[in-house]
């Protein structure tokens, strides 16, 4: 058998070297594909797990809203007077669902909206209500706004809600507000004013003026509601009702200072109808914050809307 030349030997060594390099590249590429597949599987598993946790946390939040409806229904069975000393006012801190808080928690509170000024009272059923506008202007002035600016803000809000022919701009929706935050869309409304107003206003359906619960209204709302009641004496009333709430409007009127006039039953009440339920539910890696508006016109509160802000 003839011997191979040095050139052939060198060529064979180069071929073997190329084969080794190709084999290493193939193994490396296969390893990369395997790692990518495992990563995709892990991400897919996390996505599935995340969606499951999200579904569970939202279901927990909706169940908590039904629990709040039961609490309010039971409260109505026991009494027709609502005040800040009742059980529904207690804020529930994050509470574990089981023995281990890592599995999930639920927290929430029920906020009375009947103690606030309802912006939709400015134009119930689309018709401007000048008396309600005067009360809102008084409230805005109590918060430190000059009368001219307060009046301009009330006019802008009223025309935004009022139906034709009372509105002056075609840009207005001429419809009731769904949430008070919508007032931020009204041209000419100072955002700093809305921030100051936030604890004192709400937006709930108002085919007729909605009465204010004098047992839960802040002093500023009471002062704007009761003719002749100054802010200082309103604060005294608020402090007194912490010790003994108003049993009815007659009791409220009897405890008003001299010079103050008891509002009509259309404007004032000792019970609440609208409530905002705020729920924080956590399950696994998912957290859900849910808000729901309840109308307790009947024994079982009606769910008007809920949102995930």
N, C-alpha and C positions, 0 to 999 in steps of 0.2 A: 504494500500500500504506500503510495507516494506521501512523503512528509509535507505538512502545510507550511506555506511560506510565512514569514513574520507578518507580512501585510494581512494575510487572512486571519492569523491569530488575533491581531489588533482589531480587525473588523468584528470578529466574534465576541471579543470582550466588550466592545462598544454596544453590540446588540443585547448582550446579557445585562449590561448596565442600564440600557434604556428600558428593558423589560422590568427590571427591579423598580426603577423610578415610576414606570407606568402602574405597576402593582401597588406601590405606596400611594400614588395619587388616587387610584381607584378605592383603596381602603379608606383613605382620608375623606373622599367625596361621599362614600357610603356612610361613614360616621357622621358627617355633616347632615346628610339627609335624615338619618335616624334621630339626631339631636333636634332638628327642625320639626320632625314629626311629633316627637315627645313634647316639644314646646307648644306646638299647635294643640295637642291633646290637652295639655295643662291649661292653656288659655280657654279652650272650649269647655273644660270642666269647670273652671272658675266662672265663665259666663253663665253656664247652666245653673251653677250654685247661686250666683248673684241674682239671676232672674227668679229663682225659687225663693230666695230670701226677700226679694222685693215684693213678690206676690204675697208672701206670708205677712210682712210688715204692714202692707196696705189692708189686708184682710183684718188684721188686728186693730188697725185704726178705725175701720168702718164698724167693727164690733164695739169698740169703745164709744162711738157716737150713739149706738143703740142703747148702751148702758147709761149714757147721759140722758137719753130720752126717758128711760125708766126712772131715773132719779128725779127728774122734773115732774113726771106724771105722779109719782108717789108724793112729792111735795105738794102738788095741787090737791091731792086727795085729803091731805092733812090740814091744809090751811089755804085761805084765799089772800093772805098777806105775805108779801115777799120782802125780806130784809137781809142785811149782810151777816146776820147771826145764824142763818140756816145752813144745813149740811151741804147743799149744792154749791155753796160759795167756797168750800174747802178745795184747795189746789192739791191734786194728787201728784206726789213726787215720783221720779222713776222707780217703778216697782217691778221686781223680777217676776217672770212668768212661771218660773219653777224654782227648784232648789238652787240652781246655778244661774246667776245673772247673765252669764255669757250666752245663754240660750236666747235671751231677749228680755226687753223691758217695755213697760207702758206707762205713760204719764199724761196728764191733761188737766184742763180746768174749764169751768163753765163761767162765762162772762155775761153779766146782765147788760143788755143794750137798751132796755126801757128807761134807764136812768139818764140817757143822753138825749141831746137834741137831734131829731131826725131831719136830715137835710131834705128829704122828700116832702116834708110838711110845707116847704116853701111853695109848692105847687101841687097839692093833692089832685089826682086825676087830671093833671095838666093845667089847672086853673091857679093863678098866683094867689097866695094867701098873705096879705099885707101884715096881718097880726103876727104871723109866724116870722115874717121877715124882720119885724121890729124886735122880736125876742132874740133872733140870731144876731142882729146888729148890737143889741145890748150885751150879749155874751161876748162878742168879738171885742167890744170896747172894754169890757172887764179884763180882758187879756192884754190890754195896753195899746190897742190900735186906735188912732184918731178917728173921730166920728165920720169924717168925709171918706176915709179909706174903708171903714167898716161898712158904710152905706153902699159904696161902689162894689164891694165884694158880694154883698147880699143881692144886689141887682144882677150882677153877672151870674151868680148861682141860680137865681130864680129864672132868668131868661134861658139858661142852659137846660132847665128841666121843663119849663112851661111849654105847652103846645101852642100852635098858631091860633089866633092872631096876636098873642101876647108877646111872642119872642121877636127880637130885632135882628137876629142873625140866622142865616141859612146853615151856618156851620154847626149849630147846636143840634143835638139829637132829639130835643124836645121829648124826653122820656125820663122816667124815674131812674135814679141811680141804683145800681145793684150793690155796690160797695162804696163806702165813703172815699176810698182812695181815688175813685174816678174824678173827684173834684180837682185833682191835680191837672186834668186835661182842659180845664176851663180857662180860656184866655183872660189874662189880667188878674188871675188869682195868685197872690204871693205865696210861694212855697213855705216860707218861714211861718206864715200865718197858719197854714194847714198843719204844720208840725205842732204849733201851740194848741190848735183846736182838737187835735187827734183824740185826747182822752175824753172830750166832751161831746163828740158828734158821732152819728151813725147814719146808715142808709138802709132802711127797711121798707117794705111795701106800705104805701099810705094812701088808700083811696079816700080816707078821711084823716084828719089830724090825729096823731098817735099820742095818747096821754103819757106823761112822764111819771115814773115811780118816784115819789118824794122820799121813799125810804132808802133809795140807792143812788139818787142823783147827787153829783158833787155840788159844793156850795155855789160855784159859778153858774151852774145850770139852774139851781133853785133861785138865785138872785135874778136871773133873766126871766124866770117863769112867773114869779110872784110879784105883782105890782107893789111898790113901796118897800120891798125888802132889799136892804143894802147888803153888800158882800160880807161885811163884818158880822152882822146879825145872822146871815145865812150860815156862816162858819160856826156860830154858836149853836144853831139848830142842828147842824151835822154832828157836832160833838155831843149834844144831848141825846140824839136818837141812837147813838152807840150804846147808851145805857138803857133806853126805853124807846123802841121804834114806834112809829105812828100806827095805831090800830086801824084807823080809817081817816077819811078826809076831815071829818068833824074834829077828831083828835088833833090832826095837823093844824086846822084852822084855829083851834083853841090855844095852841102853843105858838102861834105867830105873834111877833111883837106888835105893839101899837103902831098903826099907820100902814101895816101890810094887809093886802086883800087876798082872800082865799080864791085861787083859780077855780074855774068851773070843772065839773067832772069830765068834760071832754078833753081837758088839758092836763089834769093831774089825776093820780091814782096811787094806791098803796100796793099794787101788784104789778108783776112784770109779764110781758107776753113774748118778747123776742130775746133770744139768747145766742151767743156765739160760743161754740164748742171748739176748743183747740186741743188737738191730740198729737203726742209725740210717741211713735211706736218704733221699736228697734227689734229686728230679728236677724240673727247672724250678722252679716256685713251690711245689711240694708237698714236705713233709717227713713221713716215716713213722717212728714208733718202734714196734718190734715186740719182744715177749718171747715166748720159746718154751721149754717144758720138755721135755727129752729124757731118755729112759730107755735107757741102754746096757746092758741086760741081755744082749742079743745083739750080734753084730758090728755090724749096722746099727742105729743108735739109733732108737728108736721116738719119734714125736712125740706126746706126751700131750696137750698143749694149746698154743695160742698166743693172744695177746691184743694189743690196741692200747691201752695204758694212756694 
